[in-house]
Amino acid sequence: MKKLTITLIAMLTFALFISTSSASVLEDAIQRGYDQWLTRYYTTSSFRPYDTLRRDEAAKFFVEFAETQNFRNTSTSTLQSCSFSDQKRVIEDLKPYVQDACRYNIIRGANGKYMPDQTLTNAQAVTILIRILDWLQSENGNHRADNYYSRAKSLWLDISKFSIKDNPTTRWNVMTLMYLSANSSLNNRGTSGNRDIDEILKELTDILSS
C-alpha cells in the first residue's frame, strides 16, 4: 500500500511537472515566435493556443520559420505553378505568404487549388516542417506523410502530439514543434527520441514499485 501511495504521488508530481514544463515551453515559443514575426501575439491567451489553423494562416507561420532557418529552396525541378484558382479565399494580408510557401515548395496545393480555409492537419504540419528542415521525402506509402513522420523520428523530433495524422492540429502544437526543432541540433538530439509521456510514466511506476 505504501509503495502504491508513493507511486501515485510520484506520478501526479511528474504529470504536474510535465504540464508546467509544457506551458513554459509554449510561453517561450510564443515569445520567440513574436520576436521572429511568426505571430503578432505575445501572450498565451491572445495567441489562442487551442485553436486550429487555416492553411493560409499556416503559410505565415511556416514561411517566417523557414526564413529564420535561412531556407530558400525554389528548385525548378519540383516547383509547381503558384497560381491557385481559389486565391480569392485567402485572407488578404496572408496572400504573400501563400505565394512564398508555394515558391519555397513547402506548402503545395492540389489540382490547382490551395484550399486556404481548410484546417491544417497533423500530417500536413509534420510534412511542412520536415520539408523545411530536411527537404522532400517520398510520398508513397499507406499515408502520404508516412516518410515525413519516419524522417522526423530519425531526427529525434517529438511528434507524439501529431500521431493521429488526419486530425486537425492546434496552434499550440505547431508553435512548440517549430520552437523545439529550432532550439535543438538535428545532429545532436540525444537518445530520448520520440517517447510518449505514458511510456515514461510506466517506467517511473515500474521503478518505484520494484
C-alpha positions in Angstrom: 0.0 0.0 0.0 2.9 2.3 0.9 4.6 1.7 -2.4 1.3 2.3 -4.3 0.9 5.6 -2.5 4.4 6.7 -3.2 3.9 5.7 -6.9 0.7 7.7 -7.2 2.3 10.8 -5.6 5.3 10.4 -7.9 3.1 10.1 -11.0 0.9 13.1 -10.1 4.1 15.1 -9.4 5.6 14.1 -12.7 2.3 14.9 -14.5 2.3 18.3 -12.9 5.9 18.8 -13.9 5.2 17.8 -17.5 2.1 20.2 -17.6 4.1 23.1 -16.1 7.1 22.5 -18.4 4.8 22.3 -21.4 3.2 25.6 -20.5 6.6 27.2 -20.0 7.8 25.9 -23.4 4.6 27.3 -25.0 5.3 30.7 -23.4 8.9 30.7 -24.6 7.7 29.5 -28.1 5.1 32.3 -28.4 7.7 34.9 -27.3 10.2 33.6 -29.8 7.5 33.5 -32.5 6.6 37.1 -31.7 10.2 38.2 -31.9 10.7 36.5 -35.2 7.4 37.7 -36.7 5.8 34.2 -36.8 2.8 35.7 -34.9 1.7 39.1 -33.9 0.5 37.8 -30.4 2.8 37.7 -27.4 0.6 36.3 -24.7 -0.8 32.8 -24.3 -4.4 34.0 -24.2 -4.2 36.3 -27.3 -2.3 33.5 -29.2 -5.3 31.2 -28.8 -3.2 28.1 -28.4 -6.1 25.6 -28.6 -7.5 27.0 -31.9 -6.9 25.2 -35.2 -5.0 26.7 -38.1 -6.3 27.5 -41.6 -3.9 26.6 -44.3 -3.3 30.2 -45.3 -2.6 31.0 -41.6 -0.1 28.1 -41.6 1.6 29.7 -44.6 2.6 32.7 -42.4 3.8 30.5 -39.6 6.0 28.3 -41.7 7.3 30.8 -44.2 8.5 33.1 -41.4 10.0 30.0 -39.6 11.7 28.9 -42.9 13.3 32.3 -43.3 14.7 32.1 -39.7 16.3 28.8 -40.9 17.8 30.5 -44.0 15.6 28.3 -46.1 15.5 29.4 -49.8 14.8 26.3 -51.9 13.0 27.2 -55.1 14.2 24.3 -57.2 12.7 24.4 -60.6 12.8 20.6 -60.8 10.0 20.3 -58.2 8.5 23.8 -58.3 4.9 23.8 -59.5 2.6 26.7 -60.6 1.7 29.1 -57.8 -1.4 30.3 -59.4 -4.4 29.0 -57.5 -8.0 29.1 -58.6 -9.2 29.7 -55.0 -6.7 32.5 -54.4 -9.7 34.9 -53.6 -10.4 32.8 -50.5 -7.0 33.6 -49.0 -7.1 36.2 -46.2 -5.8 39.4 -47.9 -2.7 40.0 -45.8 -1.7 36.3 -46.0 -1.6 36.2 -49.8 2.2 37.0 -50.0 2.9 34.1 -47.5 0.8 31.7 -49.5 2.8 32.6 -52.6 6.1 32.2 -50.7 5.0 28.9 -49.2 4.4 27.7 -52.8 7.6 29.2 -54.2 9.6 27.6 -51.4 7.9 24.4 -52.2 6.9 23.7 -48.6 3.1 24.1 -48.8 1.7 22.9 -52.1 -1.9 22.8 -53.2 -3.6 20.2 -55.2 -5.4 20.3 -58.6 -4.7 24.0 -58.9 -6.2 24.8 -55.5 -4.5 25.9 -52.3 -7.6 25.2 -50.1 -6.8 28.2 -47.8 -9.7 27.9 -45.5 -9.3 24.2 -44.8 -7.9 23.2 -41.4 -4.3 22.2 -41.3 -3.9 18.6 -40.2 -1.3 17.0 -38.0 0.2 15.2 -41.1 0.4 18.4 -43.1 2.2 20.2 -40.2 4.8 17.5 -39.8 5.3 17.3 -43.6 5.8 21.0 -43.9 8.3 21.1 -41.1 10.4 18.3 -42.5 10.4 20.0 -45.9 11.9 23.0 -44.2 14.4 21.1 -42.1 15.4 18.3 -44.4 13.6 18.7 -47.8 11.1 16.5 -49.7 10.5 12.8 -48.8 8.9 10.1 -50.9 5.1 10.4 -50.5 4.4 6.7 -51.3 3.0 4.6 -48.5 -0.2 3.9 -46.7 -0.4 7.6 -45.9 1.3 10.4 -47.9 3.0 11.6 -44.8 4.5 8.3 -43.6 8.0 9.0 -44.7 7.9 12.5 -43.3 7.0 11.0 -39.9 9.8 8.5 -40.2 12.2 11.2 -41.0 11.0 13.3 -38.1 11.6 10.4 -35.7 15.1 9.8 -37.1 15.8 13.4 -36.4 14.6 12.9 -32.8 11.7 15.4 -33.2 9.0 14.8 -30.6 5.9 14.4 -32.8 3.8 12.4 -30.3 1.1 15.1 -30.3 0.8 14.6 -34.1 0.2 10.9 -34.0 -3.3 10.9 -35.5 -2.3 12.1 -38.9 -5.6 13.4 -40.3 -6.8 15.1 -37.2 -6.7 18.9 -37.1 -3.6 20.3 -35.4 -3.5 23.2 -33.0 -1.6 26.5 -32.9 0.0 25.3 -29.6 1.4 22.1 -31.2 2.7 23.8 -34.3 4.4 26.7 -32.5 6.0 24.4 -29.9 7.2 21.9 -32.5 8.8 24.7 -34.5 10.3 26.2 -31.4 11.8 22.9 -30.1 13.2 22.0 -33.6 14.8 25.4 -33.8 16.4 25.0 -30.4 17.8 21.5 -30.9 20.7 20.4 -33.1 19.4 18.0 -35.7 22.6 16.1 -35.3 22.7 16.0 -31.5 19.2 15.2 -30.2 20.4 12.7 -27.6 18.9 9.3 -27.3 15.5 10.0 -25.8 13.8 10.2 -29.1 10.0 10.4 -29.7 9.0 9.0 -26.4 5.4 9.1 -25.2 4.6 10.5 -21.7 2.7 7.3 -20.9 5.8 5.3 -21.6 7.9 7.5 -19.3 5.2 7.3 -16.6 5.1 3.5 -16.9 8.9 3.3 -16.4 8.6 5.5 -13.4 5.9 3.3 -11.9 7.9 0.2 -12.5 10.9 1.7 -10.8 9.0 2.8 -7.8 7.1 -0.4 -7.5 10.2 -2.7 -7.6 
